[in-house]
């Protein structure tokens, strides 16, 4: 299937100091390659994003964001759809942040600040509340842990076919030999090309895809057994073991933490009377 292009806002104004854009990206849609005169943080509160910048393509989960300095040409889309959040940040406001595209770990606090910024975008508040939220976001971005990268994503047509198929259906059990035959190449050529472009073996990449999809499914409330089946594990216990090995916590513990964050957010006290919307 082909991808469809999304339009970037034609009347975009420089952020002062932060502009928040909230938008849903349908499945197989993307913003074609472009650049901004300001910095950008690319994030999805739900679903996963595919980002290309400086000749690297990778996938990020809702626990990750991408920092894109001003002037960097980039492309953003989603294979299965995502709740997209884009933070435009003035150049001066981001002067202490990385000078190159960087994958950042998103803490629960930073996620809630992004959600809040989207909720109040465009509002005027006499006591300066939006400005304080913006200041906290910048502070949290400066404290965010830089990650090596998201899930590597190919750019060549044949590897794209392979990776898209495995991402859509992580339970696909076809071997390297099977895939090589389907793609019209030898197993040795497939292995060599995959490792050269992706920096890992196909087996290791499959494991990372399953982890990414597990986080996505669990975050949406899918049960452990159903998640295990959708990912192609032979049993729930096998999935729990793999998840704990990678994440340092069981899927149930992850779900409890996620539920706790949602409850804390929904329990946020209302604004005091007299505050402007």
Secondary structure, DSSP 8 states (H G I E B T S, - for coil): ---EEE---TT----SSEEEEEEEE-TTEEEEEE--SSEEEEEEEEE-EEEEETTEEEEE-TTEEEEE-TT--EEEEESS-EEEEEEEE-TTTTTTS-SS-EEEE--HHHHHHHHHHHHHTT---TT-HHHHHHHHHHHHHHHS-EES-SEE---SHHHHHHHHHHHH-TT----HHHHHHHHTS-HHHHHHHHHHHHSS-HHHHHHHHHHHHHHHHHHTT--HHHHHHHHT-SSHHHHHHHHHHHHSS-HHHHHHHHHHHHHHHHT-----TT---
